[in-house]
Amino acid sequence: AYLGNRPDAKPENYGSKAIPIAELREFVAAEIRRHNLREGRTSHTAKGRSLWETFRESYEAPTTLVKRATEAQRQFFLLAGAGIAARRPNGEINLFGNRYWDERLIGFAGRKLMVRFDPENLHDDVLVYTLAGEPICHAACIADEGFDTADAARKIERKRRAFIRGMREMVELHRELSAADVAALIPDAPDMPGGSPGVVQMVAGNTVRKIEAEADADAFARGVARLSGEVVGFPEKKRGE
C-alpha cells in the first residue's frame, strides 16, 4: 500500500489495505534478520562473512567507542513536535482539539512551548519542553474532545479549506456576473402540454330546464312574428350570457 511521499502527507486511502501494525513489524524484523545473516558477502570488510558477523567483530572490538542515545533524545527522534502556546490562565495545552494539562504548566501560561506527541495516539500523554529543550512535564490528556490521530485532523482540515475555497470562488463569480448573465444561466421553463378530457358529462339540474324553456319561448315568438309578416329580429342578449 502507498504510504505517501512524506511521514506527514498520507494518501486518502491510508490504512484501508494495510495489515495490522504488529504483523508488519514482525515481518520487517524477520526480513532484516534474514538480510543480515546471509553469508557470502563480497565486500572488503565482510570477506565472505555475513553482515551480522562483520558488524559484531567491529562492535566488540576494544577500540570501538559506542554512543547511546539518551531517553530525551529517543523521545525527540520517535515523537512528532509542535510549538504551541500554553493558554492562560492555567497553562493548558490545546492540540488538534484535545486538551492537556499538568500543574507545572501554570508558570508557563501565555508562553510558547515545544510539545512532543505520538501522532498515531493523540489521546495519550504529551511531553512538554521549553523552546531551549529543557523538559517541563508529562501533560495528561484531560479532555479527548478532538481527533485521535494527526492524520485524521489533517484530512478534516484539508476538506474544510477546500470548502472555504469553493465558497470564495462562488462569491467572486457572483461579483463578476451581472443580473442578465445570471438570468441567462437559468434554463427556460418547459411548455405545458395541452389536453382534452376523456369523458364529458352533461350538466343536470334546474339550469338545464331553464335554458330549454327560454329557447322554446324564443322559437314561439319568432314563429308568431313570421305569420304576421313582421321582421324577425335577433333575440336580445341577456346580461351574463
Secondary structure, 3 states (H helix, E strand, C coil): CCCCCECCECCCCCCCCCCCHHHHHHHHHHHHHHHHHCCCCCCCCCCCCCHHHHHHHHHCCCCCCCCCCCHHHHHHHHCEEEEEECECCCCEEEECCEEEECHHHHHHCCCEEEEEECCCCCCCCEEEECCCCCEEEEEEEEECCCCCCHHHHHHHHHHHHHHHHHHHHHHHHHHHCCHHHHHHHCCCCCCCCCCCCCCCCCCCCHHHHHHHHHHHHHHHHHHHHHHCCCCCCCCCCCCCC
